Amino acid sequence: MRKKTLLEFAKIVSGVFSNKEQALDNPKNFAHIQIHIRPLFFTTYKCLAFYSEQRYQHDIWNPYRQSINKLSQEKEVFILNNHKIENKERFTGGALDISLLDNLSKYKLYKKTGCSMHFRETSPGDFSGTLEPGCSCYIQYGKYKTYVKSEVRVNKKYLISEDSGYEVETNKKIWGSDFGALIFKKIENFDYFIDENWR
């Protein structure tokens, strides 16, 4: 199997993803969600990085997840490190209007400990990702401190994702879908942005 480059993987993992078809087929169990993973200029953080927003389609200006993902590679593993953004509200909508991200590098980032995603190519063009080992990516969910489990499969056409949270003390599942993974179709590419000049 030919070794994938960072730029090739970046093209696959970036874009606009929508589960509209899944939501229309089964609206009772799946909300309509969009994920935007937009490449940032290399000069922003002196590395390959993305700005991502995840939101319900009926409320596009109120994303429930915003982050910076820095991309690196260790042997055959592609690593997406997750970072919180200081004053993230300032950048809401940056996935739709990249000019809103012009001053992004002036604000602090806070790395989410234990929350890096590790991807491996399982067949040509198909990648499988899980959180780094250790079960130490924590989210406070109401009164519960939970650790996250995340599984992602991605290729040029689809991103399939399933997240769930488990109480630290009891390992009891506290949150996450009871109806299976979210199935997102890529509806927009950012390939035109990702080339050798991106670096």
C-alpha positions in Angstrom: 0.0 0.0 0.0 1.5 3.3 -1.0 2.2 5.7 1.8 -0.3 8.6 2.0 1.1 12.1 2.4 -0.2 14.7 4.8 -1.7 16.7 1.9 -3.5 13.7 0.6 -5.1 12.9 3.9 -5.9 16.6 4.5 -7.9 16.6 1.3 -9.9 13.6 2.5 -10.6 14.8 6.0 -11.5 18.4 5.1 -14.7 19.7 3.5 -18.3 20.2 4.3 -20.2 17.1 5.5 -23.9 16.7 5.9 -26.1 13.9 7.2 -29.2 15.3 5.4 -30.2 12.0 3.8 -30.0 10.1 7.1 -32.0 12.8 8.9 -34.7 12.9 6.2 -35.0 9.1 6.2 -35.2 8.9 10.0 -36.0 12.3 11.4 -37.1 10.8 14.8 -33.7 9.5 15.6 -31.3 11.7 13.7 -31.1 15.5 13.6 -29.8 17.3 10.4 -26.2 18.2 11.2 -23.4 19.8 9.2 -19.7 19.6 9.9 -17.3 22.1 8.3 -13.6 21.3 8.4 -11.9 24.2 6.7 -8.1 24.4 6.0 -6.3 27.3 7.5 -3.3 29.0 5.9 0.0 27.5 7.0 1.2 30.8 8.3 -1.6 30.9 10.9 0.0 28.3 13.2 3.1 27.4 11.2 1.7 23.9 10.7 -1.1 22.2 8.8 -4.4 23.0 10.6 -8.1 23.3 10.2 -10.9 25.3 11.8 -14.0 23.1 12.4 -17.6 23.9 13.2 -20.3 21.4 13.9 -23.9 22.6 14.1 -27.6 21.7 13.6 -28.7 22.9 10.2 -31.7 24.7 11.7 -29.4 26.9 13.8 -26.3 27.5 11.6 -25.1 30.5 13.5 -24.9 28.7 16.8 -22.5 25.8 16.4 -22.3 23.4 19.3 -18.7 22.5 18.6 -15.8 24.8 17.5 -12.2 23.7 17.5 -8.8 24.0 15.8 -7.4 20.7 14.6 -3.6 20.5 14.0 -2.5 17.8 11.7 0.7 15.8 12.0 2.0 12.3 11.1 3.9 9.6 13.0 4.9 6.8 10.7 1.6 5.4 9.3 -0.7 7.3 11.8 -2.3 10.7 11.0 -2.9 12.7 14.1 -5.5 15.4 14.5 -4.9 17.3 17.8 -7.9 19.1 19.1 -7.7 22.6 20.6 -10.2 25.0 22.2 -10.2 28.6 21.0 -10.2 31.6 23.3 -13.3 33.7 22.8 -14.6 31.2 20.3 -17.8 33.2 19.8 -15.7 35.7 17.8 -15.2 33.1 15.1 -18.7 31.7 14.8 -19.5 31.5 11.1 -15.9 31.2 10.1 -16.7 28.0 8.4 -18.9 29.9 6.0 -16.9 33.1 5.8 -13.2 32.5 6.1 -12.5 36.2 6.5 -13.9 35.9 10.0 -10.8 33.8 10.8 -8.2 36.5 9.8 -7.2 37.3 13.4 -7.5 33.7 14.7 -3.8 33.4 15.5 -4.0 36.3 18.0 -6.1 34.2 20.3 -4.9 31.5 22.7 -5.5 27.8 22.0 -5.9 25.3 24.7 -5.1 21.7 23.8 -7.7 19.2 24.8 -5.7 16.6 26.7 -6.3 13.1 25.7 -8.6 14.1 22.8 -6.4 13.6 19.7 -7.8 11.5 17.0 -5.5 8.9 15.4 -6.2 7.7 11.9 -4.9 4.8 10.0 -5.5 3.7 6.4 -7.5 0.5 6.4 -7.9 0.1 2.7 -6.9 2.4 -0.2 -8.5 5.8 0.4 -10.4 4.6 3.5 -9.3 5.7 7.0 -10.4 4.7 10.5 -9.8 6.9 13.5 -10.2 6.6 17.2 -9.2 8.7 20.2 -5.7 8.3 21.5 -5.3 5.5 24.0 -6.0 6.1 27.7 -9.7 7.1 27.9 -8.7 10.5 29.2 -10.7 12.8 26.9 -13.2 14.2 29.4 -16.5 16.0 29.1 -18.7 17.2 31.9 -22.2 16.2 31.1 -24.6 17.7 33.7 -23.6 16.2 37.0 -21.5 13.5 35.4 -17.8 13.5 34.5 -17.6 11.4 31.4 -14.8 10.0 29.2 -15.4 10.0 25.5 -15.1 7.2 23.0 -15.1 8.2 19.4 -14.9 6.2 16.2 -14.6 7.9 12.8 -14.4 6.4 9.3 -13.7 8.8 6.4 -12.9 8.7 2.7 -13.4 11.1 -0.2 -17.2 10.7 -0.1 -18.3 10.0 3.4 -17.5 10.6 7.1 -19.1 8.2 9.5 -18.9 9.1 13.2 -20.1 7.7 16.5 -19.3 9.4 19.8 -20.4 8.3 23.3 -19.6 9.3 26.9 -19.2 7.0 29.9 -19.2 7.9 33.6 -15.6 7.8 34.9 -16.5 6.0 38.2 -18.9 3.4 36.8 -18.1 3.1 33.1 -21.9 3.5 32.5 -22.9 5.0 29.2 -24.3 8.5 29.9 -24.7 10.1 26.4 -24.4 9.2 22.8 -26.7 7.8 20.0 -28.7 4.7 20.7 -29.4 4.4 17.0 -26.0 3.9 15.5 -23.5 6.2 13.8 -24.0 9.5 12.1 -23.5 9.1 8.3 -22.3 12.3 6.6 -21.9 12.8 2.9 -19.2 15.2 1.7 -21.1 17.9 -0.1 -18.2 20.3 -0.7 -14.4 19.8 -1.2 -11.6 22.1 -0.3 -9.1 20.4 -2.6 -8.5 23.7 -4.5 -7.1 25.1 -1.3 -4.8 22.2 -0.4 -1.7 22.0 -2.5 2.0 22.5 -2.0 1.4 26.2 -1.8 -0.8 25.6 1.3 2.3 25.0 3.3 
